[in-house]
């Protein structure tokens, strides 16, 4: 009878887990809370079955559930890897999953870029009467002062390119079992990611246009802000990898957690290069540059 339960395949049949159900509940509460929070900020009301949901607390509760689920689920995945369940086949499927996740993120960015290029390539389109009236048929729209692409945007470009180098250094060090190089490379990458976020925050605070003022501001902040959010997520991802590296959690043979973080970070780098050339340089070409 004992032999009947012996594992004779390369797949991993996981134990019953509460995380999918808890994640669904958290996402539902987060969505309801997000709507209520926006109504709260606008001074409105949002009631369901007589319950007033226009407050920030439901949103925060949903966010807490999601964060707890992420921590618990990924902790279980790390534990499964340590117990030897991540066989060659399982590891390959984890890589497929990360590749599909990054592909889905590419589609997100495609939507924001589509909005930007539609507005910039056709600023005077006849069927978009309101757009043509606002832009004056030119891009950037009349009266818009743009950010100098050779100042803070170029600075952030150098930061991200350098961070791509340091994360590659960390990966190379891990493959050669150089624990010190791994830790130093991850530390530098995390610091560069934090620096990028601070520079972008400063840039936003001093931008000569706002999200709500124009189609230029809306498309600019959606594209660059969504990328900035990905930098924040990637920085946290790499920070977790740094903590795991300090605890001796990676080996040259088994380190997909770090590899996934590195893939994600390189994806963020590539998207920024496209943003820099298409939105900051080409998208602001010919418009007056804001100074100070």
C-alpha positions in Angstrom: 0.0 0.0 0.0 2.8 2.4 0.7 4.1 2.0 -2.8 0.7 3.1 -4.2 1.2 6.6 -2.8 4.8 6.9 -4.0 5.4 9.9 -6.4 6.5 8.6 -9.8 6.2 11.8 -11.9 7.8 15.3 -12.2 4.7 17.3 -11.4 3.7 18.8 -8.1 0.2 18.3 -6.8 -0.2 21.0 -4.2 -2.0 20.5 -0.9 -5.4 22.2 -0.4 -4.8 25.9 0.0 -6.9 28.8 1.3 -5.1 31.4 -0.8 -7.2 31.4 -4.1 -10.4 31.9 -2.1 -8.9 34.5 0.1 -7.4 36.3 -2.9 -10.8 36.4 -4.6 -12.4 37.8 -1.4 -9.7 40.4 -1.1 -10.0 41.5 -4.7 -13.7 41.9 -4.3 -13.4 43.9 -1.1 -10.6 46.0 -2.7 -12.7 46.8 -5.7 -15.7 47.9 -3.7 -13.5 49.8 -1.3 -11.8 51.5 -4.2 -15.1 52.8 -5.6 -16.2 53.9 -2.1 -12.9 55.6 -1.5 -13.2 57.6 -4.8 -16.8 58.6 -3.8 -15.5 59.6 -0.4 -12.8 61.8 -1.9 -15.3 63.5 -4.2 -17.8 64.1 -1.3 -20.3 61.7 -2.7 -22.2 58.6 -1.3 -21.9 54.9 -2.2 -24.5 52.7 -0.5 -25.2 48.9 -0.9 -28.1 47.4 1.0 -28.3 50.6 3.0 -24.6 50.4 4.1 -22.5 53.5 3.5 -19.3 52.4 1.8 -17.9 55.9 0.9 -15.0 55.7 3.3 -11.3 54.6 3.1 -11.5 51.7 5.5 -13.0 49.1 3.2 -10.4 49.8 0.6 -7.6 49.5 3.3 -9.2 46.2 4.5 -9.2 44.8 1.0 -5.6 45.9 0.5 -4.5 44.2 3.7 -6.2 41.0 2.7 -4.4 41.1 -0.7 -1.0 41.8 0.8 -1.5 39.0 3.4 -2.5 36.6 0.6 0.6 37.5 -1.4 2.8 37.0 1.6 1.3 33.7 2.5 1.0 32.3 -1.0 4.6 33.1 -2.0 5.9 31.9 1.3 4.2 28.6 0.6 5.8 28.5 -2.9 9.3 29.2 -1.4 8.7 26.4 1.1 7.7 24.0 -1.6 10.9 24.8 -3.5 13.0 24.1 -0.4 11.2 20.8 0.1 12.2 19.7 -3.4 8.9 20.0 -5.1 10.2 22.3 -7.8 11.4 19.7 -10.2 12.7 20.4 -13.7 9.2 20.3 -15.1 7.7 22.4 -12.3 10.5 25.0 -12.7 9.8 25.2 -16.4 6.1 25.8 -15.8 6.9 28.6 -13.3 9.0 30.2 -16.0 6.1 29.9 -18.4 3.9 31.6 -15.9 6.3 34.5 -15.4 6.6 34.9 -19.2 2.8 35.1 -19.6 2.6 37.6 -16.7 5.1 39.9 -18.4 3.2 39.5 -21.7 0.0 40.6 -19.9 1.9 43.7 -18.6 3.0 44.4 -22.2 -0.7 44.6 -23.1 -1.4 47.1 -20.3 1.3 49.4 -21.6 0.0 48.9 -25.2 -3.2 50.5 -24.0 -1.5 53.6 -22.6 0.7 54.0 -25.6 -2.2 53.5 -27.9 -4.0 56.4 -26.2 -0.8 58.6 -26.5 -0.1 57.9 -30.1 -3.7 58.2 -31.1 -3.8 61.7 -29.7 -0.4 62.8 -30.8 -0.6 61.4 -34.4 -4.1 62.7 -35.0 -4.4 65.9 -33.0 -6.7 67.5 -35.6 -8.8 64.6 -36.6 -12.2 65.8 -37.8 -14.3 63.2 -35.9 -12.6 64.2 -32.7 -13.9 67.8 -32.7 -13.3 68.4 -29.0 -9.7 67.2 -29.3 -9.0 69.3 -32.4 -10.5 72.4 -30.7 -8.3 71.9 -27.7 -5.0 70.9 -29.4 -5.3 73.4 -32.2 -4.4 70.5 -34.6 -0.9 70.3 -33.3 1.0 68.1 -30.8 1.9 69.0 -28.1 -1.2 71.0 -27.8 -1.0 74.8 -28.0 -0.1 76.4 -24.7 1.6 73.3 -23.3 5.1 73.6 -21.8 6.8 70.2 -21.7 9.5 68.8 -19.5 13.1 68.9 -20.7 13.9 65.4 -21.8 17.7 66.0 -21.3 17.3 66.8 -17.6 15.5 64.6 -15.1 14.2 62.1 -17.7 17.8 61.5 -19.0 19.0 61.2 -15.4 16.4 58.5 -14.7 17.3 56.8 -17.9 20.9 56.5 -16.8 19.7 55.3 -13.4 17.6 52.4 -14.9 20.3 51.4 -17.3 22.8 51.2 -14.5 20.3 49.2 -12.4 20.0 46.7 -15.2 23.8 46.3 -15.1 23.8 45.8 -11.3 21.0 43.2 -11.3 22.9 41.3 -14.1 26.0 41.5 -12.0 24.1 40.0 -9.0 22.8 37.2 -11.3 26.2 36.4 -12.6 27.6 36.3 -9.0 24.9 33.9 -7.9 25.6 31.5 -10.8 29.2 31.5 -9.6 28.2 31.1 -6.0 29.6 34.5 -5.1 27.3 35.4 -2.2 29.0 38.8 -1.6 28.6 39.9 -5.2 25.0 38.7 -5.1 24.2 40.8 -2.1 26.1 43.9 -3.2 24.5 43.7 -6.7 21.0 43.5 -5.2 21.6 46.3 -2.7 22.8 48.6 -5.5 19.8 47.7 -7.7 17.3 48.4 -4.9 19.0 51.7 -4.1 18.9 52.7 -7.8 15.2 51.8 -7.9 14.4 53.9 -4.9 16.4 56.8 -6.4 14.4 56.5 -9.7 11.1 56.8 -7.7 12.3 59.8 -5.8 13.5 61.6 -9.0 10.2 60.8 -10.7 8.2 62.1 -7.7 10.2 65.3 -7.8 9.5 65.6 -11.6 5.8 65.1 -11.1 5.7 67.7 -8.3 7.3 70.3 -10.6 5.5 69.4 -13.8 4.1 72.4 -15.6 0.9 70.5 -16.5 -1.5 68.3 -14.5 -3.4 65.0 -15.2 -6.8 66.7 -15.4 -5.7 69.8 -17.4 -5.3 68.3 -20.9 -5.1 65.2 -23.0 -1.4 65.7 -23.0 -1.2 65.5 -19.2 -3.6 62.6 -19.0 -1.7 60.4 -21.5 1.7 61.5 -20.1 0.9 60.7 -16.5 -0.9 57.4 -17.3 2.0 56.1 -19.3 4.8 57.3 -17.1 2.9 56.8 -13.8 2.0 53.2 -14.7 5.7 52.6 -15.4 6.6 54.3 -12.1 4.3 51.9 -10.3 6.1 49.0 -12.0 9.4 50.4 -10.8 8.0 50.4 -7.2 6.8 46.8 -7.5 10.1 45.7 -9.0 12.0 47.4 -6.3 10.0 45.6 -3.6 10.4 42.3 -5.6 14.2 42.8 -5.6 14.2 43.9 -1.9 12.5 40.6 -1.0 15.2 38.8 -3.0 17.8 40.7 -1.1 16.4 39.5 2.2 16.3 36.0 0.9 19.9 36.3 -0.3 21.0 37.5 3.1 19.3 34.5 4.6 21.1 32.1 2.1 17.9 31.4 0.3 19.3 31.0 -3.3 21.7 28.5 -4.8 23.3 28.4 -8.3 20.9 25.6 -9.3 17.7 26.8 -7.7 17.0 30.6 -7.8 13.9 31.1 -9.9 12.5 33.7 -7.5 15.5 35.9 -8.2 15.5 35.1 -11.9 11.8 36.2 -12.1 12.7 39.5 -10.4 15.5 40.1 -12.8 13.3 39.4 -15.8 10.7 41.8 -14.5 13.3 44.5 -13.9 14.7 44.2 -17.4 11.2 44.5 -18.7 10.8 47.7 -16.7 14.1 49.0 -18.2 13.0 48.3 -21.8 9.6 50.0 -21.3 11.3 53.1 -19.9 13.6 53.4 -22.9 10.5 53.3 -25.2 8.8 55.9 -22.9 11.9 58.1 -22.9 12.2 58.3 -26.7 8.5 58.3 -27.7 6.9 60.5 -24.9 9.7 62.7 -23.6 11.7 63.3 -26.8 9.4 62.7 -29.8 6.1 63.5 -27.9 7.4 66.9 -26.8 9.3 67.9 -29.9 8.8 71.5 -30.9 7.0 72.6 -27.8 8.4 75.2 -25.4 10.3 73.6 -22.5 9.4 74.5 -19.0 12.3 75.9 -16.9 12.7 75.9 -13.1 
